[in-house]
Amino acid sequence: MRAGAFPQAWAITDRDLARLALPPKHTGPRHLQRIWRGEQLAGKHVLVRCYHGLGDTIQFLRFMPALAAIARSVTVWCQAELLPLVERTEGVDIAIPLHDGTPCVEFETDIEIMEVPHALRAGRETAEMRAPYLTLPDGGARAEPLEGSSGLAVGLVWEVGAWDKRRAIPAELLRRLACDGITLYSLQRGAGIDQLAETGARDISTPDIVALGHLLRQLDLVICVDTMVSHLAGALECEAWVLLHADCDWRWPASEAHTFWYPTLRLFHQEKLGQWDGVVEQVRLALLSRAELKRAAA
């Protein structure tokens, strides 16, 4: 899947489904559950369970139109904060908030959202993003216009959740990006006063994903680590630069600067695991060039 060789990926997964002694459905930690066992989805009322991270859900929502084309109906049981986006996604008939109980809807078969492309035998042409597939509500929480911005307005995200802390970058390294013609803004949820001081960024973070989406559209650029914000920016077709560690996740190419998953993202890779200095210097130079282009166009 990293290489875009989807037929080979499905052949391997078919073999695993046939050989592995899978535990009963819906047992064990959610993020380890394999829900789909090869059942037919065509003509069925399908429940899509979102048991991984917010970014995983956002990335795989692109497959909902293809699922809807064969299913009788599609219900997505998703993380509550994503509801305003999921319920507006093409192919989704019903979106309901995820909780620890059982879903309050009738369905005939179920599948975890990251299993959908395998069940559909999706090819790269289905996975490849050609247009934004998320839309933001006009109402609800909306970000106020940015204040204090001059030159290039750049959002920053440097911390990650508990999974794979190698993705995080020390906040103090990002102060190097505070150059002439660049105004830095923190989108980092829960950033402390010390971290904000280290980056030199103005705090505009919000826990509201709709407001966050509007902020991404107001900024010229987002510089972030491999976390939900990178997927949200990509799915909305906002420009973002993603900083990746040397052993990055399968969804990102191992060395290339671009990915078919999100055409508006630019990827910066570590050369050696744990060494962010070179990555930040590459970003700083690219940022200076980007700021110069904006000044020239003004």
N, C-alpha and C positions, 0 to 999 in steps of 0.2 A: 504494500500500500504506500510505503514511502516513495517507491519508484514509480507509482502509478500503474503497476502491473496487476490490475485487479483480477483478471481471470485466474492467474497463478495463486493469488491470495485466497480466492474462494475455493480453489481445489485443495489447498492445504487445510482450510477450515472445515471443508466437507469431510476430509479424512479424520480430522480431530473429533468432529461430532460423531462419526461412526465408531471410533475406537475408544473414546474416553468413557469411563464409567461416571456419568454426571450425577450429582446429588439430586434429590427431588427439587422441583421448582420452588422458588421463593423461600429457600433456606440459606442461612449464613449471611454474612455481611452483604449489603446491597451491591456494593461496587465490585463484588466478586461473583455475583449471580449471573449465570448464563441462562436466559429465559427461553430463547427460541430453540426448538429442537427439530426444525425442519418442517413444521406444519405449514400447510397452504395458507396464504394470506388473501388470495384472490376471492372476491365475493364475500369476504368475512367482515364482521365488525371487529376492528383491530384496536387493541389498547397498546399504546406505546409508552413504556415506562422509562423515566429519565433518572437512572440510578448512579450516574457519575457526576462530574463537576459541571458548573454552569457553562464553562467554555465548551465542554463536550456536547452538551445539549445544543448550544448555539451552532456549533460546527455541523452537526448532523441533522438539524432542521431542514437543511437544503434538500434532503431526500423525501420530505413529506409530499410534495406534488407527485413524485413517481409512485409512492405508496398509495396515495389517493386514487391514482389512475387505475389500480387493480382492486383495491379494497372496496367494500360496501360503505364503510365509514371509518374515520380515523379519529380516535380520541387520544390526546397526549396528556399524560399524568406527569406534570413537570414541577420543578422547583417554583415555589410561590412567587418569588421576585421576578421570574421570567414570564409570568402569565400575560402581562400587557403586550409582550412581543409574540409569544407563542399563539395566542388567540387570533392574531392578525396574520399569521403565516399561511401562505397558500397551501392548500391540501389538508389543513387541520379543521375538522368539523367541530370538535369540542376540546377545550383545554381546561383541566381541573388541577387544583393545587395538590402537590405531593405531600403525604403525611405517613405516619407509621402504621396506619390501619389498612383497610382494604378499600379499593376505589369504589366510589358511589355511582358507578355506571355499569350497564350491562355490556358484555363483550363476548366474542366467541373464541378469540385467540389473542395472545399477547406476545410482546417482543420488547427487548431493551433497545433504546434508540440507536446505540452504536452497532447493533446487530442488523439494522434495517438494510444497509447496502449489500450485505451478504445475502440476505433473504431475497432481495431484488435482483441479485447477480448484476449489480450496478457496474458500469464501466466508467472509465475516466471521463467520458463525455457527459455522464450524469453528475459526477462529483465536481467537475470543473465549474467554478463560479464565473458566470458571464454577466451578471447583473446583481444588484443588491437583493437579498431575499428576506430581509427584515425591514419593517417599517415602524416608525414611532407614532404613538397616538398624538393627536393635536392637543388634547386636553391633558389634565392631570398635572403632576409636578413638572415644571419646565425650568431649565436653568436660566438664570438672569444673564444678560449680556456681560461679557468679560470686562472687568475694570482694570485700569492700569496697564493695558497692553500697548506695547509699542514694538514695531518691527514684527518679527516672527513669534507667534504665540504657540508655545510647545508644552504639552502635557506630559507628566512623568508618572510612571508606576514602577516600583523597584522591589516590592515585597510580594511573596506568594503564600499560598495556604500550606498546610502541613505536608502535603505530598511533594516529594522531591525538592528539598530546600536548595539544591544546587542551582535551581532556576533563579534564585534571588540575587540581587546585586547590592553591595554596600551603598547606602544612601549617600555617603560623603563623596563617592566617586563621581556622582552626577553633578556636583558643583562645577566641575570642569566644563560643563556645557553652558554655563552662564556667561556667554560672550556678548560683545556689542551687537545690538540689533536682534537679540533673542530674549524673550521674556518667558520664564519658566513657571509652570503651574503644577501643583501636586494634585493628582487624581487618586492618590494612595489612601484607601480607607484606613482610618485609625492611626494615621501617622502622628507621632508625638511632636511636641514643640522642638525637641532636640533634632529629630530627623529633618523637620522642615528647615531648621536653621542650617543643617549640614548641606542640604541641597540648594538653599537659596531660593526655593520655590514658594509661591503664594498658594495657600490651601484653597482649592475649590472642590474638594472631594464631596461625594454624595452617596448615600446608600441606595438611592432610588435609581433603578437601572434606566428608566425613561429619561430622567434628568441627566444621567450620565451620557446617554446616547446623544442628547441635544448638545451637551458640552463638547463631545467629540466632533460634532459638526461645526462648532464655533471655532475650535482650535485649528491652526494651520497644520499641525502635526502632533502625533502622540509617539513618545518613546517609552517602550514598556518591555517588561520581561514576559516570559511565556505564561500568561495567565488569562483570565476571562476577558480582560479589556482588549487583548489582541484579537480575540475572536469577534467581539462586539464591533470593534472598529472595522475589521475585515468584512463582516457580513453587512455592515451599513455602507460599505465602500468608502470609508474614511482613510486618509493616509496615516500609516503607522509604521514605525521602525521597531522591530522585535529583536531583543538581545537574547541570544541562545547560548547555553553552555555546550561544551565540546561533545557531550554524549546526549544530545537533545532527543526529545521524544520522536516517535516514528512519524508523526504527522508533518514534521518539518524536514526538508531535505538536509542531508548531512553537511553540505557545504555551500550550496547555491544561495544566491541572494533573493530569489523569488520562488513563489509556490503557486501551483494551479488552484489550491484551495482558496486563496485570497489575493487577487491581482494587485491590490493597493498596498500590500505589505512589502516592506523591504527587510531582509533578514541579515543580521550581523552575528557571526559565529566566533566563539572562543577558538583559539588554536590549541590551547592546552587547558585541561579541565581545572577550573578554579581561578584562572587568571583573566580578570576582567579589564585590566589596564589597557591592553591593546585594543579591545573592543570599544572602550570608551573613547580612545583617541581616534579610531576610525569614525565613530559617530560624531565627534566634535568637528573633525575636518569636513565631513559631509554636511553637517549642520551649518557651518560657516558658508559653504557654497550655496546651500539652500536659502540662507538669509540674504546673500548677495543677489541671488536671482529675484527674490521678492523686492529688494530695493530697486533693482534695475527695471522691474516691471511697474513700479509705482509711478 
